[in-house]
Amino acid sequence: MPYFCPAAVFSTAQANVKEPRFGLDYIKNFDIVLNGLDNMDARRHVNRWGQIQIQTADSNFALAVSHNSSTGT
């Protein structure tokens, strides 16, 4: 089976995204963030990161890609 990107590295966490360990210094280590957030407070929090995010926790499981262009990233 061919792989799309065999050099890709994945890191997972199941925790409160608002914990200090998930600050901007941590998030900047990633090119894309996949998140499965279950509340609007958490979504507002991660939207401040300015990172490309794929949100997967919608009730219909539709994917939504967001990018904060104001950060220049």
Secondary structure, DSSP 4 states (H G I P E B T S, - for coil): ---S-TT-------S-TTSGGGSHHHHTT-SEEEE---SHHHHHHHHTT-SEEEE--STT---EEE--GGGT-
